[in-house]
Amino acid sequence: MRFYRDGSKGKIAGVCYGLGQGLGIKVGALRFLCLLSILVLGPGSLLIYLVLTAVLPNVSLDERRKRSNAQASHHLDYVFESLDLRIKKIESYVTTETFAVETRYRQLESQSEASHLSSNERL
């Protein structure tokens, strides 16, 4: 959960919009609560709003998308590197003589089982 403000989406400074997005609360409800707290509690709530305006970073939707895309790109790089390593391990195993011998053994074993089953059916 990351808190920010978005001046381009906000009515005043974007504090309610950013907090609503970060907390998963509807922005309209948060704005109503903010207004209600300013009316009921007075200057203390207004001071808190001003402090949040100064403290929270002003991040627009485009900047958030760029950050999200960069994180997704980094994650995909990690996934592809991991897959590449796994494929290299598989390739190195498949190209060994041990793999060829084990594969041939399994083929002979399955042929033996098939012939054993067919000979039992004849009896």
C-alpha positions in Angstrom: 0.0 0.0 0.0 1.5 3.3 -1.2 0.2 6.7 -0.3 0.5 9.6 -2.7 -1.6 12.5 -3.9 -2.6 13.2 -7.4 -3.1 16.9 -8.1 -4.5 16.3 -11.5 -7.3 14.1 -10.2 -8.0 16.0 -7.0 -10.4 18.8 -6.2 -7.9 20.8 -4.1 -4.5 19.1 -3.8 -5.4 15.4 -4.6 -4.9 14.2 -1.1 -8.3 12.5 -0.8 -7.9 11.0 -4.2 -4.5 9.5 -3.5 -5.5 8.2 0.0 -8.7 6.7 -1.4 -6.7 4.9 -4.1 -4.1 3.7 -1.5 -6.7 2.5 1.0 -9.2 1.2 -1.5 -11.9 3.6 -0.3 -14.3 5.5 -2.6 -12.9 8.9 -3.1 -16.3 10.6 -2.7 -16.8 9.0 0.7 -13.3 10.0 1.8 -13.9 13.6 0.6 -17.1 13.7 2.6 -15.3 12.4 5.7 -12.6 15.0 5.3 -15.1 17.8 4.9 -17.1 16.5 7.9 -14.0 16.3 10.1 -13.0 19.9 9.1 -16.5 21.1 10.0 -16.6 19.2 13.3 -13.0 19.3 14.5 -12.1 22.6 13.0 -8.6 23.8 12.2 -6.9 20.6 13.4 -8.2 18.6 10.5 -7.4 21.4 8.1 -3.8 21.4 9.4 -3.6 17.6 8.9 -4.8 18.0 5.3 -2.2 20.7 4.7 0.6 18.6 6.2 -0.5 15.6 4.0 -0.4 18.0 1.0 3.2 18.9 1.9 4.4 15.4 2.8 2.7 13.1 0.2 4.4 12.9 -3.1 2.4 14.3 -6.0 2.3 11.4 -8.5 0.2 11.5 -11.6 -1.5 8.5 -13.3 1.2 8.5 -16.0 4.0 8.3 -13.5 2.2 5.4 -11.6 1.8 3.6 -14.9 5.5 4.1 -15.8 6.5 2.7 -12.4 4.1 -0.2 -12.8 5.4 -1.0 -16.3 9.0 -0.9 -15.0 8.2 -3.3 -12.2 6.4 -5.6 -14.6 9.3 -5.5 -17.0 11.8 -6.3 -14.2 9.6 -9.2 -13.1 9.4 -10.6 -16.6 13.2 -10.3 -17.0 13.6 -12.4 -13.8 11.0 -15.0 -15.1 12.7 -15.3 -18.5 16.1 -15.7 -16.9 14.8 -18.4 -14.6 13.2 -20.2 -17.6 16.4 -19.9 -19.6 18.4 -21.5 -16.8 15.9 -24.4 -16.6 16.0 -24.9 -20.3 19.8 -25.0 -20.3 19.7 -27.6 -17.5 17.2 -29.7 -19.5 19.3 -29.4 -22.7 22.5 -30.4 -20.9 20.7 -33.5 -19.4 19.1 -34.5 -22.7 22.3 -34.4 -24.6 24.1 -36.7 -22.2 24.8 -40.4 -22.8 22.9 -41.2 -19.6 19.7 -39.8 -21.0 20.1 -41.9 -24.1 20.7 -45.0 -22.1 17.8 -44.4 -19.8 15.4 -43.6 -22.7 16.4 -46.8 -24.5 16.0 -48.8 -21.2 12.4 -47.4 -20.8 11.6 -48.3 -24.4 12.8 -51.9 -23.9 11.0 -52.1 -20.6 7.7 -51.0 -22.1 8.2 -53.4 -25.1 8.9 -56.3 -22.6 5.7 -55.5 -20.7 3.7 -55.4 -23.8 5.0 -58.7 -25.0 4.5 -60.2 -21.6 0.8 -59.0 -21.5 0.2 -60.4 -25.0 1.7 -63.8 -24.1 -0.6 -63.9 -21.0 -3.6 -63.2 -23.2 -2.7 -66.2 -25.4 -2.8 -68.5 -22.3 
